[in-house]
Amino acid sequence: MADQIPQNEPWERQALERVALAAIREQRTARRWSTVFRMLLLLYLFIVLFIGMGWVGKREGMTGKHTALVELRGVISADSQASADNIMSGLQAAFKDANTQGVILRINSPGGSPVQSGYINDEIKRLRKQHPDTPLYVVVEDLAASGGYYVAVAGDKIFVDKASLVGSIGVVMDGFGFTGTMEKLGVERRAFAAGENKKFLDPFSPLQPEQKEYVDKMLGEIHQQFITVVKEGRGVRLKGGPEIFSGLIWVGSRAIELGLADAYGNVDSVARDVIKAENIVDFTPRENIAERFAKRFGGAMAETLWLKSGAGPSLR
């Protein structure tokens, strides 16, 4: 063995060599443990990355009859987690699963894009027709306002808490005007455009009466579309008058009285008592790390370009 010490060496030399060999063995052991710890750390980081990139789904290995859950949370927009693409993808997977006994769409949203809200509403109607034996119930947490409520009315029933906020059936388009400030600062606006309305609602130009009239008409059309969707979704359950379409928001208890909602309930109670399938499986698409970074970066660039002269219409 390379570590053995010749017995004919002086005892002092033997002692030194034993100490040296012991130190070498300790270094080898330390290196081995260091390698093991590095491997464990790499394995841990790989697992975290594996989950973070969305390669592991919540539905893996889930079997048996269940209630499918899809969450709509936050502002409804094309570049948010509550985009039509995300919500529709989750709903399609939920309805497609053979073990789904019913679908719950849990909403906590102040609203957002009328286009994205309309996409989701239309898809819910399509899926309900395609799967007539699979009900879809909406559960409102804190808020289902404007675009959030636009989506909610597509469900078979709407369940709320007594303190949930529901409604805000209206449309808003906002911006700013800086003409007075510019005059005080002595700033001159220089903008050139082809087309008499190309500088439509330019915040650095005075508001033109004909442009305001046009915007009012446009928002009125979108508002009427919203009203029609609510009436189609709620039907004879609506008990309120024109005030329910005025943009007001209602607490859950009052929403039930007005027919904007049906009953009290949460995800667990609806799954247990209405759908009769207590096992809940989450079909909400989860954004992975790479997608989140790309969307935020791209969304920020798009928002900078889009908002330079004011925001578009919004159901909020």
Salt bridges, closest charged atoms under 4 A:
ASP3 OD2 - ARG28 NH1 3.65
GLU9 OE1 - ARG13 NE 3.18
GLU17 OE2 - ARG13 NE 3.08
GLU71 OE1 - ARG73 NH2 2.50
GLU71 OE1 - ARG106 NE 3.19
GLU71 OE2 - ARG286 NH2 3.49
ASP97 OD1 - HIS66 NE2 3.74
GLU123 OE2 - ARG126 NH2 2.69
GLU141 OE1 - ARG73 NH2 3.16
GLU141 OE2 - ARG106 NE 3.66
ASP156 OD1 - ARG128 NH2 2.69
ASP174 OD2 - ARG316 NH2 3.08
GLU188 OE1 - ARG190 NH2 3.46
ASP202 OD2 - ARG189 NH2 2.87
ASP216 OD2 - LYS212 NZ 2.89
GLU232 OE1 - LYS125 NZ 3.67
GLU257 OE1 - ARG254 NH1 2.83
ASP262 OD2 - ARG234 NH1 2.97
ASP262 OD1 - ARG237 NH1 3.29
ASP273 OD1 - ARG272 NE 3.07
ASP282 OD2 - LYS58 NZ 3.66
ASP282 OD2 - ARG286 NH2 2.53
GLU287 OE1 - ARG292 NE 3.69
GLU287 OE2 - LYS295 NZ 3.59
